[in-house]
Amino acid sequence: MIDVAAFLSIAADPPSGMRRTRQDLLDGLTLVSELKVLLESSEERLLREARRRSIPFKAIAEAMAMRSRQAAEQRFLRIVGGKGEAEQAHMNRRRKKRLGYVVDAQDRHEQHRINLSLALRWVELESAPPEGSTENHEPES
């Protein structure tokens, strides 16, 4: 499997003499977009589980390199939202505005995980040597 961090690093700042194609740039931007959504939904799921297990906001703040318990609590409320109907409606409006659609966190997480996986496979196939290529093969004696 392709190393996502390495691919994005090279796409953003290629080594001297290496040219990026238009498609390399578009692939990099697609990966960044998918990773952002995947990270947000992963953060949401992790925050929900941490609070379900009664992990205090102080510990969450330390794990996330935040300055205070209050910052972690505000992040939790901003990402996860409340449990009431009004809070969920507010969060869905925010998601619709930012992401363009509203689905529950589990569905969103799974769909973006699948999209990222497909994008990585496509990039891997595009960068594979053509069939019949003798790259990485020793000549037979």
C-alpha positions as CSV (number, residue, x, y, z in Angstrom):
1,M,0.0,0.0,0.0
2,I,1.1,3.5,-0.7
3,D,2.3,5.7,2.2
4,V,-0.2,8.5,2.3
5,A,2.0,10.9,4.2
6,A,4.9,10.4,1.8
7,F,2.7,10.8,-1.2
8,L,1.2,14.1,0.1
9,S,4.6,15.4,1.1
10,I,6.0,14.7,-2.3
11,A,2.9,16.1,-4.1
12,A,3.1,19.3,-2.0
13,D,6.9,19.8,-2.2
14,P,8.6,17.5,-4.7
15,P,12.3,16.8,-4.6
16,S,14.5,18.9,-7.0
17,G,14.1,17.8,-10.6
18,M,10.8,15.9,-10.0
19,R,7.8,17.1,-12.0
20,R,4.3,16.7,-10.8
21,T,1.6,16.1,-13.3
22,R,-1.7,17.9,-13.2
23,Q,-3.2,14.5,-12.1
24,D,-0.7,14.2,-9.2
25,L,-1.9,17.6,-7.9
26,L,-5.6,16.6,-8.3
27,D,-4.9,13.3,-6.6
28,G,-3.2,15.0,-3.7
29,L,-6.1,17.4,-3.2
30,T,-8.6,14.6,-3.3
31,L,-6.6,12.7,-0.7
32,V,-6.4,15.8,1.5
33,S,-10.2,16.3,1.3
34,E,-11.0,12.7,2.1
35,L,-8.5,12.7,5.0
36,K,-10.0,15.8,6.5
37,V,-13.5,14.3,6.6
38,L,-12.1,10.9,7.8
39,L,-10.1,12.7,10.6
40,E,-13.1,14.7,11.7
41,S,-15.4,11.6,11.9
42,S,-12.6,9.6,13.6
43,E,-12.2,12.4,16.1
44,E,-16.0,12.4,16.7
45,R,-16.1,8.7,17.3
46,L,-13.0,8.8,19.6
47,L,-14.5,11.7,21.6
48,R,-17.8,9.9,22.0
49,E,-16.1,6.7,23.2
50,A,-13.8,8.6,25.6
51,R,-16.7,10.3,27.2
52,R,-18.8,7.1,27.3
53,R,-15.9,5.6,29.3
54,S,-15.9,8.6,31.6
55,I,-12.5,9.8,30.6
56,P,-12.3,13.3,32.1
57,F,-12.0,16.4,29.8
58,K,-8.7,17.2,31.5
59,A,-7.2,13.9,30.2
60,I,-8.7,14.5,26.8
61,A,-7.2,18.0,26.7
62,E,-3.8,16.7,27.5
63,A,-4.0,13.9,24.9
64,M,-5.1,16.5,22.2
65,A,-2.4,19.1,23.3
66,M,-5.1,21.6,24.3
67,R,-4.5,24.3,26.9
68,S,-7.4,23.5,29.2
69,R,-10.2,21.2,30.1
70,Q,-12.6,23.9,28.9
71,A,-11.0,23.8,25.4
72,A,-11.5,20.0,25.2
73,E,-15.1,20.4,26.4
74,Q,-15.8,23.1,23.8
75,R,-14.2,20.9,21.1
76,F,-16.4,18.0,22.2
77,L,-19.6,20.0,22.0
78,R,-18.6,21.5,18.7
79,I,-17.7,18.2,17.1
80,V,-20.1,15.8,18.7
81,G,-23.0,18.2,19.6
82,G,-25.6,17.7,22.2
83,K,-28.0,14.8,22.5
84,G,-31.2,16.8,22.2
85,E,-33.1,17.3,19.0
86,A,-32.2,21.0,18.8
87,E,-28.5,20.4,19.3
88,Q,-28.5,17.6,16.6
89,A,-30.4,19.9,14.2
90,H,-27.7,22.6,14.8
91,M,-24.9,20.1,14.2
92,N,-26.6,18.8,11.0
93,R,-26.9,22.4,9.7
94,R,-23.2,22.9,10.4
95,R,-22.3,19.6,8.6
96,K,-24.5,20.5,5.7
97,K,-22.8,23.9,5.3
98,R,-19.3,22.5,5.7
99,L,-19.5,19.1,4.0
100,G,-22.5,19.6,1.7
101,Y,-24.5,16.7,3.1
102,V,-25.8,15.2,6.3
103,V,-25.5,11.6,7.3
104,D,-24.8,10.1,10.7
105,A,-21.2,9.9,11.8
106,Q,-20.9,6.2,11.4
107,D,-22.1,6.2,7.8
108,R,-19.9,9.3,7.0
109,H,-16.8,7.6,8.5
110,E,-17.3,4.4,6.6
111,Q,-18.0,6.1,3.3
112,H,-14.9,8.3,3.5
113,R,-12.8,5.3,4.7
114,I,-13.9,3.5,1.5
115,N,-13.3,6.5,-0.7
116,L,-9.8,7.0,0.7
117,S,-9.1,3.3,0.2
118,L,-10.3,3.5,-3.4
119,A,-8.3,6.7,-4.1
120,L,-5.1,5.1,-2.7
121,R,-5.6,1.9,-4.8
122,W,-6.1,4.1,-7.9
123,V,-2.9,6.0,-7.2
124,E,-1.0,2.8,-6.5
125,L,-2.2,1.3,-9.8
126,E,-1.3,4.5,-11.7
127,S,2.2,4.4,-10.2
128,A,2.8,0.7,-10.9
129,P,5.1,-0.2,-13.7
130,P,3.4,-1.4,-16.9
131,E,2.8,-5.1,-17.3
132,G,5.7,-6.9,-18.9
133,S,8.1,-4.3,-17.6
134,T,11.5,-5.7,-16.5
135,E,11.8,-3.2,-13.7
136,N,13.1,-4.8,-10.4
137,H,13.9,-8.0,-12.2
138,E,17.3,-9.5,-12.5
139,P,18.2,-10.7,-16.1
140,E,18.2,-14.5,-16.3
141,S,21.6,-16.1,-17.0
